[in-house]
Amino acid sequence: MKTLISLTLLLMLVGCSANAQPTSSVQTLEFTGDSLPALRHITDMKISGDTLYFVYETEDGFGQRFLRSAVIDYENAKLSIRPEIGKREDGYYVSYMPYPFFDASGNVHIVSQDDGEIYDLSDGNALTRTKKYLVSGNSTVPFPMSHYLQDVSMVSQDNYVFIGREPNDGLQYAMAANTASENVDTIRKIAISPELQSWMPNAGKLTYSGKHNRLAFAYRLHPVIEIFGMDGELVKRVQIAADTFDPKLLEEADFEDLTPLHFVDISASSDYIYALYWGCMYSERETTVPCIYKIDWTGNVIAKRDLTTSPIYKIAVTDEDGIIVWNGKYYINVEL
């Protein structure tokens, strides 16, 4: 899928004050290098230096997730796609649910979201076992846990944060794990209200700042971002609109299709949180203009960037506060 992107995108930077709204242009990126299969979803995107790491599902992949990297050439507006990461010579994969995260030096590591095993990346696209697990059968855990581990970040050597949850429709928590001591503990329960406690109405995404040693959770079904410390204490709850979720919808199997979606993705630099906001039903995503909120780690809304194209599904931020977005077909580089 080598495609020259002909999409033009105009964005407006809207400050918190009533000042005039300046505009800025963006780069569109041409795919070069390896071809991509027909993509169904991009499930995660992260940037380190000039390299974009992205996890995706394919149209015929039966739910398997694949990981690749791509070198970003900002000057020439190109994205050079590299081979699949973790694919063996026999055609099988080391991990079928790979999730990338970075250490303090920006080096990428991989965790399997379904069993917690941690890998190092070597020789460009090979996964090497570290013989460490985020959560294993030997771990000391505060409650029986689902095998699915979400939004992993590395805090320091052997120390990690992530979203973990109880099995079935149980509670979910921001959690901390030490792979040396094999101890796992809760940081903070993720729940929008005392009435809505299970993980399903509290779906969302977690991000972490090593500089500020704080976490932020963006709710998918509520217009709220919660910023809190490693001790679990709330720093600030940022609410940008009235809540729209009707608890009665939980009786419906497809309740996410029946309510507006709010913060659909989140990414962070050292100093800022970037949250992709829809504020519309999933069925309205192609006709409703999304926006990106820029928030500091004390909870101040610094800016709001309205995107004049839709839909936008995923975002990834560089530590220099540049953003690459995914619109379902193309990657677009946004210069703040």
C-alpha positions as CSV (number, residue, x, y, z in Angstrom):
1,M,0.0,0.0,0.0
2,K,2.4,2.7,-1.2
3,T,0.2,5.7,-1.5
4,L,0.9,9.3,-2.2
5,I,-1.3,11.3,0.1
6,S,-3.2,14.1,-1.6
7,L,-5.1,15.2,1.5
8,T,-4.8,18.8,2.6
9,L,-5.6,19.6,6.2
10,L,-6.2,23.0,7.8
11,L,-6.2,23.4,11.5
12,M,-7.0,26.3,13.9
13,L,-5.2,26.8,17.2
14,V,-7.7,28.1,19.7
15,G,-6.3,29.5,22.9
16,C,-8.0,29.7,26.2
17,S,-8.5,33.5,25.8
18,A,-10.7,35.3,23.3
19,N,-7.7,36.2,21.1
20,A,-7.8,35.8,17.3
21,Q,-7.4,32.2,16.1
22,P,-4.1,31.7,14.2
23,T,-3.9,29.0,11.6
24,S,-1.1,26.6,10.7
25,S,-0.4,24.2,7.9
26,V,0.5,20.6,8.1
27,Q,2.6,18.0,6.3
28,T,1.0,15.1,4.5
29,L,3.2,12.0,4.3
30,E,4.0,9.7,1.5
31,F,4.3,6.0,2.3
32,T,7.6,4.5,1.1
33,G,9.5,1.3,2.0
34,D,7.5,-1.9,2.7
35,S,3.9,-2.2,1.6
36,L,1.2,-2.4,4.2
37,P,-1.8,-4.9,4.0
38,A,-5.3,-3.6,4.2
39,L,-5.6,-2.2,7.6
40,R,-8.8,-2.5,9.8
41,H,-7.7,-0.5,12.8
42,I,-4.6,1.3,14.2
43,T,-4.8,0.4,17.9
44,D,-1.8,2.3,19.1
45,M,0.8,4.8,17.9
46,K,4.0,6.1,19.6
47,I,6.9,8.3,18.4
48,S,10.5,8.2,19.6
49,G,13.0,10.5,17.8
50,D,12.3,10.1,14.1
51,T,10.6,6.8,14.4
52,L,6.8,6.0,14.5
53,Y,5.8,2.7,16.1
54,F,2.2,1.6,15.3
55,V,0.1,-1.4,16.2
56,Y,-2.6,-2.5,13.8
57,E,-5.2,-5.1,12.9
58,T,-5.7,-6.2,9.4
59,E,-9.0,-7.0,7.5
60,D,-8.2,-10.7,7.5
61,G,-6.1,-11.0,10.7
62,F,-8.8,-12.5,12.9
63,G,-8.1,-10.0,15.7
64,Q,-4.3,-10.5,15.7
65,R,-2.3,-7.4,16.3
66,F,0.9,-6.5,14.3
67,L,3.6,-4.1,15.1
68,R,5.7,-2.1,12.7
69,S,7.9,1.0,12.7
70,A,8.4,3.7,10.2
71,V,11.1,6.4,9.8
72,I,9.6,9.9,9.6
73,D,11.3,12.2,7.0
74,Y,9.8,15.6,8.0
75,E,11.8,17.5,5.4
76,N,10.6,15.4,2.5
77,A,7.2,14.5,4.0
78,K,7.7,10.8,3.8
79,L,7.1,7.8,6.0
80,S,9.4,4.8,5.3
81,I,7.6,1.7,6.4
82,R,9.8,-1.1,7.9
83,P,9.2,-4.8,8.1
84,E,6.9,-6.4,10.7
85,I,8.4,-6.6,14.2
86,G,8.5,-10.0,15.9
87,K,7.8,-12.2,12.9
88,R,9.8,-15.4,12.9
89,E,11.3,-17.1,9.9
90,D,8.6,-19.8,10.1
91,G,5.9,-17.2,9.6
92,Y,4.7,-17.2,13.2
93,Y,5.0,-14.3,15.6
94,V,6.7,-13.9,19.0
95,S,3.8,-11.9,20.3
96,Y,0.2,-11.8,19.0
97,M,-0.7,-8.7,21.0
98,P,2.5,-6.5,21.0
99,Y,2.4,-3.1,22.7
100,P,5.4,-0.7,22.5
101,F,6.7,1.5,25.3
102,F,9.9,3.5,25.9
103,D,12.5,3.7,28.6
104,A,13.9,7.0,29.8
105,S,16.5,7.0,26.9
106,G,13.8,6.6,24.3
107,N,14.6,3.0,23.5
108,V,11.6,0.9,22.6
109,H,10.5,-2.3,24.4
110,I,7.6,-4.5,23.8
111,V,5.1,-6.1,26.2
112,S,2.6,-8.8,25.2
113,Q,-0.8,-7.5,26.3
114,D,-2.3,-10.9,26.7
115,D,0.4,-12.6,28.9
116,G,2.6,-9.7,30.2
117,E,5.9,-10.9,28.8
118,I,8.4,-8.1,28.1
119,Y,10.8,-8.1,25.1
120,D,13.7,-6.0,23.9
121,L,13.9,-4.9,20.3
122,S,17.1,-6.0,18.5
123,D,18.4,-6.0,14.9
124,G,15.7,-3.6,13.8
125,N,12.7,-5.9,14.0
126,A,13.5,-9.0,16.2
127,L,12.1,-9.5,19.7
128,T,14.4,-10.8,22.4
129,R,13.0,-12.3,25.6
130,T,14.0,-10.5,28.8
131,K,12.5,-13.3,30.9
132,K,10.5,-10.7,32.8
133,Y,6.7,-10.4,33.1
134,L,4.7,-7.3,33.9
135,V,2.2,-9.7,35.6
136,S,2.8,-13.5,35.9
137,G,1.5,-16.4,37.8
138,N,4.3,-15.7,40.4
139,S,3.2,-12.1,40.9
140,T,1.7,-10.8,44.1
141,V,-1.5,-9.1,43.0
142,P,-4.2,-7.2,45.0
143,F,-7.0,-9.1,43.3
144,P,-7.6,-11.7,40.6
145,M,-6.8,-10.0,37.3
146,S,-7.8,-10.1,33.7
147,H,-5.0,-11.2,31.4
148,Y,-5.4,-8.1,29.3
149,L,-3.0,-5.3,30.2
150,Q,-3.5,-1.8,28.8
151,D,-1.5,1.4,28.3
152,V,1.9,0.3,29.7
153,S,4.5,2.9,30.5
154,M,8.0,2.4,32.0
155,V,8.6,4.6,35.1
156,S,12.2,3.4,35.9
157,Q,14.2,0.2,35.8
158,D,11.9,-2.7,36.6
159,N,9.0,-0.3,37.5
160,Y,5.9,0.1,35.3
161,V,2.4,1.6,35.3
162,F,-0.6,0.3,33.3
163,I,-4.3,-0.2,33.4
164,G,-5.4,-3.5,34.9
165,R,-8.8,-4.8,35.7
166,E,-10.8,-7.5,37.4
167,P,-12.2,-10.3,35.2
168,N,-15.5,-10.0,33.4
169,D,-17.3,-6.7,34.2
170,G,-15.1,-5.9,37.2
171,L,-13.4,-2.8,38.4
172,Q,-10.4,-1.3,36.7
173,Y,-7.4,0.5,38.2
174,A,-4.2,2.4,37.3
175,M,-1.6,0.0,38.6
176,A,2.1,-0.3,39.3
177,A,4.3,-3.3,38.8
178,N,7.9,-4.1,39.9
179,T,9.3,-6.9,37.8
180,A,12.2,-7.5,40.1
181,S,10.1,-8.1,43.2
182,E,7.1,-9.4,41.1
183,N,4.8,-7.1,43.1
184,V,1.7,-5.5,41.6
185,D,-0.4,-3.0,43.4
186,T,-3.1,-0.4,42.6
187,I,-2.5,3.3,42.3
188,R,-6.0,4.6,41.7
189,K,-9.4,3.2,40.8
190,I,-10.7,4.4,37.5
191,A,-14.4,5.2,37.9
192,I,-16.2,8.3,36.7
193,S,-18.7,8.2,39.6
194,P,-19.8,6.1,42.6
195,E,-22.8,4.8,40.5
196,L,-20.6,3.7,37.5
197,Q,-17.9,1.4,38.9
198,S,-17.3,-1.4,36.4
199,W,-14.7,-0.9,33.7
200,M,-17.1,-0.9,30.7
201,P,-18.6,2.6,31.3
202,N,-15.2,3.8,32.3
203,A,-13.3,2.8,29.2
204,G,-10.5,5.1,28.1
205,K,-6.7,5.5,27.9
206,L,-3.9,6.2,30.3
207,T,-0.7,8.1,29.7
208,Y,2.3,9.0,31.9
209,S,4.9,11.8,32.3
210,G,8.2,10.8,33.8
211,K,9.2,14.4,34.2
212,H,6.2,15.2,36.4
213,N,5.7,11.6,37.7
214,R,2.0,11.9,37.0
215,L,-0.6,10.0,35.1
216,A,-3.6,11.1,33.1
217,F,-6.7,9.0,32.2
218,A,-9.0,10.2,29.4
219,Y,-12.5,8.8,29.5
220,R,-14.0,7.6,26.2
221,L,-17.7,7.9,27.3
222,H,-17.4,11.0,29.4
223,P,-15.9,14.5,28.6
224,V,-13.4,14.1,31.5
225,I,-9.6,13.7,32.0
226,E,-8.3,12.9,35.4
227,I,-4.7,13.8,36.3
228,F,-3.2,12.1,39.4
229,G,0.1,11.3,41.1
230,M,1.8,8.0,41.6
231,D,0.2,8.0,45.1
232,G,-3.2,8.0,43.5
233,E,-4.1,11.5,44.7
234,L,-6.1,13.5,42.2
235,V,-4.3,16.6,40.9
236,K,-7.2,17.8,38.8
237,R,-10.3,16.6,37.0
238,V,-10.6,18.4,33.7
239,Q,-14.2,18.4,32.3
240,I,-14.8,20.2,29.0
241,A,-18.5,19.6,28.5
242,A,-21.6,18.2,30.1
243,D,-21.7,14.5,30.6
244,T,-23.9,12.7,28.1
245,F,-23.8,9.1,29.3
246,D,-27.1,7.4,30.3
247,P,-26.5,4.5,32.7
248,K,-29.5,2.7,31.3
249,L,-27.6,2.1,28.1
250,L,-25.5,-0.5,29.9
251,E,-28.5,-2.8,29.4
252,E,-27.8,-2.7,25.6
253,A,-25.1,-4.9,24.1
254,D,-24.0,-2.2,21.7
255,F,-24.2,0.7,24.1
256,E,-21.1,2.4,22.8
257,D,-22.9,2.9,19.5
258,L,-25.8,4.6,21.3
259,T,-23.9,7.4,23.1
260,P,-21.5,10.2,22.2
261,L,-17.8,9.3,22.4
262,H,-15.7,11.9,24.0
263,F,-11.9,11.5,24.4
264,V,-11.1,8.7,21.9
265,D,-7.3,8.9,22.2
266,I,-4.6,10.5,24.3
267,S,-0.8,11.0,24.0
268,A,1.7,13.0,26.0
269,S,5.0,14.8,25.8
270,S,7.1,15.6,28.9
271,D,5.1,18.8,29.6
272,Y,1.7,18.4,27.9
273,I,-1.2,16.0,27.5
274,Y,-2.8,15.9,24.0
275,A,-6.3,14.4,23.9
276,L,-8.3,13.7,20.8
277,Y,-11.9,14.7,21.3
278,W,-15.0,13.8,19.2
279,G,-18.1,14.7,21.2
280,C,-20.3,12.8,18.8
281,M,-21.8,9.4,18.1
282,Y,-19.5,6.9,16.3
283,S,-22.0,7.0,13.3
284,E,-21.4,10.8,13.1
285,R,-17.6,10.6,13.1
286,E,-17.2,11.4,9.4
287,T,-19.4,14.5,9.5
288,T,-18.3,15.9,12.9
289,V,-15.1,17.9,13.2
290,P,-12.8,16.5,15.9
291,C,-10.3,18.5,18.0
292,I,-7.2,18.1,20.0
293,Y,-6.9,19.5,23.6
294,K,-3.5,20.5,24.9
295,I,-3.4,20.4,28.7
296,D,-0.5,20.8,31.1
297,W,0.2,18.3,33.9
298,T,-1.5,20.5,36.5
299,G,-4.8,20.4,34.5
300,N,-4.8,23.8,32.7
301,V,-6.2,23.7,29.2
302,I,-3.5,25.5,27.2
303,A,-5.1,25.2,23.7
304,K,-7.7,23.6,21.6
305,R,-7.0,22.7,18.0
306,D,-10.0,22.2,15.8
307,L,-9.4,19.9,12.8
308,T,-11.3,20.7,9.7
309,T,-11.2,17.1,8.4
310,S,-12.8,14.0,9.9
311,P,-12.6,11.4,11.1
312,I,-9.3,11.3,13.1
313,Y,-8.9,8.1,15.0
314,K,-5.4,8.1,16.6
315,I,-2.7,10.6,17.6
316,A,1.0,10.3,18.6
317,V,3.0,13.2,20.0
318,T,6.8,13.8,19.9
319,D,8.6,15.3,22.9
320,E,9.0,18.5,20.8
321,D,5.1,18.6,20.7
322,G,4.6,17.7,17.1
323,I,1.7,15.4,16.4
324,I,1.1,12.7,13.8
325,V,-2.6,11.7,13.3
326,W,-4.2,8.8,11.6
327,N,-7.5,9.3,9.7
328,G,-8.2,5.7,8.8
329,K,-6.2,5.8,5.5
330,Y,-3.3,8.3,5.9
331,Y,-0.8,9.6,8.4
332,I,-0.7,13.4,8.7
333,N,2.0,15.4,10.5
334,V,0.6,18.4,12.4
335,E,3.0,21.1,13.4
336,L,1.9,23.0,16.5
